[in-house]
Every structure is written in structure tokens, then in C-alpha cells.
Amino acid sequence: MSGWTVEDMPPMDERTVVVTGANSGLGYEGTEAFARKGATVVMACRSVDRGERAAAEIRHAATGELDVRECDLADLDSVAAFAEGLREDYDAVDVLCNNAGVMAIPRQETADGFEMQMGVNHFGHFALTGRLLPMLSASDGEARVVTQSSGAHEMGEMDFSDLHSERDYGKWAAYGRSKLSNLLFAYELDRRLDDHGVDDVLSVACHPGYADTDLQFRGPREMGSSLRMAGMKVANALLGQSAEKGALPMLYAATADDVLGGEFVGPDGLMDMRGYPEFQRSNAASYDEDDADRLWTVSEAATGVTYDFGE
């Protein structure tokens, strides 16, 4: 895959792709790339207005259809309504990119009482994937679930006695836990698909390295810290690669022929922070099957979503 770029993506005509957080950053770049290749892209956005503005920009350069829909991952009712609307209007989904996320913000809670980073980054995507699994299984070809993690998973620790950081909240610790949860989920989904004989849906994980997006600025903005905002601008300029390049691992995981279930794709450059896509290994904690199984059970109970593997 050396030097793989968007130009190496296969045609996506007659393929339906769902991208969460599609109006900005990695989601925007991924949406544009899919649409340039002819896909119909359902842009799952918390703000329909921002989604429509992004879609208007993308339509100038892309041939694929864009369908902007509200999906607030911090509200399980919104996730359920989004999935129900999709089932009414589409026969199948070929690719689901679990991309949206929040990072290192002051402690907040979702509409359902989850710590915001864990709620958006993991529980919202767990619920969405479960609700869309029958549509993924209905794909004419091999469908894929691509879950966006981060190098920050390496600082994550699973504490099931305080999963929502009610006793002890650290914004970076909570972010790391949510990103570790993304990987535990992606690998556990792959195992469960295999155990149930579902060979037409793959679960794959990826990370963008250090990509220069708005993700880094929400925390300082909500803290009202101009000093932290300035620091992030400097860090992004010195260390970050473009959002366009940061989206490549997600696009590779979603479309490349040599991808297998349970793979982890990230940038091939220095410290995995920038570069072109390559297969990587995440940390040992992400492959802990006991933690993955426990997280799955907790997630089903918390979201009320159980997965239909077609048996």
C-alpha cells in the first residue's frame, strides 16, 4: 500500500456510505473522497445546517449524491431516529464510517447521562452500528464498518467501576478510554461476526495520526482558554498533517481489497503521526478479549441495542 492516496480508491458507483461527523475535518475529507468516486454518501451530522453547507462545497467537485441527515451521537433517540429514517429510504448500507468524536473537553454528559467523550465516541457509535447491521448485511458486496480510533488509545485504561468518570475525571484520560473502547469494540465486532458466520461484513479500525482539524480546539474553546487555543495552533502547525491526508487510513480501511476484518490502519510516518496508510498493531490492552466482552455487555445494557447477526 506504499504511497496510497485517494486516486487509488476503486469506483464507488452504486455504493451507499454513511459517515458520522461528515461536515468537518476527517469526515468532510472522507465524504468528499467517497463522493468523488461516485458513492451516495449519507452525511450523519449533529447540525444539519453545517452539514448542508459542507455538502454544498463538496458538490462543486464531486459526482456522487449527498444526503445530509441529523444524527446526534450524544442522544440515543437521535441515533434511533436516524437509523429508522435510513431503513425507510435505503435498501442497504455498504460502508459505515464511525468517524465523529470529541476530544479532551470539560466534563459534560450526554442526553442519556453518559460522560460525553465515552458517550459520543463509543456508545453512540455502538448503538448506530447495531441498528444499521441488518442494512450492512443487505449489501450486494462486502460491507465494512470502519471505526476511527486514535494513537491516544495507548493512554486509555478501562475502569468498569467508573466508566463515566463520575468519581475522577481527567479530560485526556477520558479521551484515551473512549479511543481504547473504539478498538475493543471494533475487534469484538469482528470476532462476533466471525463466530456467527457473517462473512459479508467486515469490522476494521483506523486512526489518522496527528491531523490538523477542529477536533483539537473544542476543549480549549469550551474552557475559554486563549492560551491553550494558541498552543494548539502551534502544535497543529508543527506536528499535524492535513485533514485530507489524515483521512487516508479511514478511506483505505473502507475500500482497499487487501483489508481483512480486525485490521488496524494508520499512517506510516514518524511515530505513526503522519504519512500514508499501513497496517499496524494497536496496544496490548486493545486486544484484551475479556475487557472487550465486558464492554459489549455494558454497551448493550446502556444503549438498549442488541445486535442481530441474522441467525
N, C-alpha and C positions, 0 to 999 in steps of 0.2 A: 504493500500500500504506500510505498515511499513517495512522498510528494503529492499525495491525493488531494484533489480540490473539487470544487463544485462542478467543474467541467467534466469530471469523471463520473458523475452521477448518471444512472440509467434514466431513460424516459419514464415519466410518471403519469402519462396519459391514462385516464380511466381509473386512477387510483385516488382514494379519499384518505386524507391525512388530517388528524386532529393535533393541534399544537396548543398547549396551555401557555399563557403569558406571551401570546403571539404579537402583541402590539409594540414590544420594545426589546432591545438587547438581542440575546441569542435567539429568542422566539421570533423576533422580527426577521433576523437574517435567515433563520431556518425556513420561515414561511415564504420569504421571497425566493429562496433556492428551490423549494418544492414547486412553487407556482411557475417559476421559470421553466421547470421541466414538465409542466403541463398538468400537475396534480390539482385536484379540488382540495383546497385547504380550509378546514373549519377552524377559525381563529377563536379559541376559547379565552375570553378576556374578562377581567373583573370590571373594566369600564368599556361599555360598548362605544361610547364617543371616541375614546382614544383608539379603540380597535378600528373604527371606521376611518379615522384619519390615517392610521398606518396602512390600511387596505388601499386607500386612495393613492398613496405614494407608490405602493407596490404594483398596482395595476398599470402604471405607466411603463413598466419594464417586464411584465410577466403575462403569460398567456393563460395560465390556469385560473379557475374560478376561486373566488374568495368569499367565504361565508362567515361573517362576524356574529358571534353569539355570546351572550353573557354567561360566565361561569366563574363564580367567586369561590375559590377553594377554601376560603375561611368560613364558609357557610354550607353545610351538608345539604340543606334544602335547595340551594342554588345548584349544587353539583347534581342532585337528583333531577331537577327540572331540566338542566342542560342535557343530561343523558336521555331523558324521556323525549325531548324535542328532537334529538338526533335519531332516535329509533323511529319516530314518526316520519321523518323526511329522508332517511337514507337506509339502504338495504344492508350495507356493510361498512366497516372501517378497516383500512389496510395498514395504517400506521398510526399509533398513538404516541406522541412525544410528551412525556410528563416533564415539562421544562420549567414551569413557573416556580418562583421561590422568593423568599425574603431572607435577609441576612443581617445578623448582629444588630437587631433593633431593641429598644427598651421593651421590657416585658409587657405583653398585651395578651388578650385572649380572643379566640375566635368566637363566632356566634354560638358555637356548641361547647364553649368552655375549655378548649384546648389551648395550651401555650401556643402562641401564634406561629412560631417557626416550625414547631413539630406539627401543628395543625395544617398549615398550608403545604409545607414541603413534603410531609409524609401522609397524614391521614386523609387530606383532600384528594391526593392522587391515588391512594389505596381505594377509596370509595369510587372514584371516577373509573379506574381500571376495572374494578369488579362489575360495575354497571354496564360497561362497554364490552366486556369479554365476549358475550354472545355475538355482538356485531363484528368483533375481530375474527371469531371463528367462522363467520359467514363470508369472509374474504375469499375471492376466487383463487388467490395465490397464497403465499406465505405471509401472514400478518406479523407485525412486530410491535412490541411495547418497549419503548426506549425511555429509560428513567435517568434523568440528569442528576448526578451527584456532584461531588467536589473533592479536591485534594484535602479539604478541611475535614473529611470523614476520619482522617487519621487522628484527630484530636477528640473525636467523639467517644463517649462512653455510655453504654446502656444501663440506666438505673431504673428498673421497673417499679421500684418503690416510690419514685418521684419523677415519673416520666415527663410531667409537665412543669417541672422546676418550680413547684409551689413553695418548697422549703428553702431552696437555694438556687437563685437564678444568676447565671453569668451569660451574657449575650453570645459570646463566642462558644462557650461550652454547649449552649442550647443549639446553636447552629451546627456545630460538629455532630451532635447527637442526631439531628434531623437528617444530615447528609449520610451518616452511617446507617440510619434507618432506611434511606433510599436504597442502599446497596443490599442490606439484609432482605428487603422486600423484593428487589429485582432478582436476586439469586434464588430466593424461596419460591417466587412465582415460576421461575424456570424449572425448579425441581418438581413443583406440583403439576405443572403442565406435562412434564415427562412422566410422572407417576400415573397420571390419568390418561395417558396415551394421546394427548393433544399435540400432534406433531405439525400442525399448520399454524401455530402461533409461537413466536419466539419472544423471550424476555431478555433484554440486553441493557447494560448500564453504560454510562459515559460520564466524562467530566470535561470542562472547557479549558482547563489550566487557569491562568490568570487572564481573564478577558476584561477589557475596558468597557464596562457597561454602567448603567444607572444603579445596578444592584448594590454597589459599594456605598452609594450616597444616601440611601434611605435612612440608615441608622443615624449618621451624623445630622441629617436634616431633621429627623424627629427629635433628636436631642437638642436641636438649636445650637449646635457647636460649629461655628465658622472655622475654628482651628482644625477640627477633625475633617471638615469638608476640604480645607486646603491641603491637609496631609494626604487625603485620599486622591486628590487630583494629581499630586506629585507622584504618589505610588503608582497610580494607573499609567501616568505618562512614562515612568521609568521602567516598570515591570510588565505592564499589561500588553497583550496583543489585541488586535482589533476584534470587535464582536463578530465580524464576518469570519475571521479565522477561528475564533473560539467556538463557533457553531459547527465546525467541520467534524469533530468527533460524533456529535449527535447525528449529523447527516450521513456519515459513514455507517454508524450503527443501524440507521434506519433503512439503508439502501444497498450496501455492498454485498456482493454474492458470497464472500467468504466468512460472513459473520455467523456464528453459532449461538445458540441460547446460552446464557450465563457469561457471555464475554463482557469485558470492561475496556472501553476505548477512550484514550486520552491523547494529548499532544506529545510528540516525540522529542521535544527540545529539553533544554537545561531544566532540571528539577521538575519535569513534566508540566511546566508553566506555559509553554508556547510551542508552536510547531505544527506539524502535520499529524494526522491520526495514526495511531498504532495500538495494537493490543497490549494491555498492561495487566498487572495484578494489583488489586487493592489490598488493604492491610488484613492481617490475620483475623481481627475481630469481625470483619465484614463477612467472613466465611463460617462464622460460628452458627451451626445449624440449630442448636438449642435456642440461642437467642432469636434466630430468625423465626422459628416455630412459635416461640412465645410472643414475639411481636405480632405475628399474624393473628394469633388468638386474641390478643389485646385489641388489635385493629378491627377485627370483626365485631367485637363487643362494643367498642367505642363508636363505630360508624353505623352499625346495624346492617352492614353489607356482607353477604356471603357470596362466594364465587361459584358460578355454575359452570362446571367443566364438561358439561354435555353428556353425562352418564345417565 
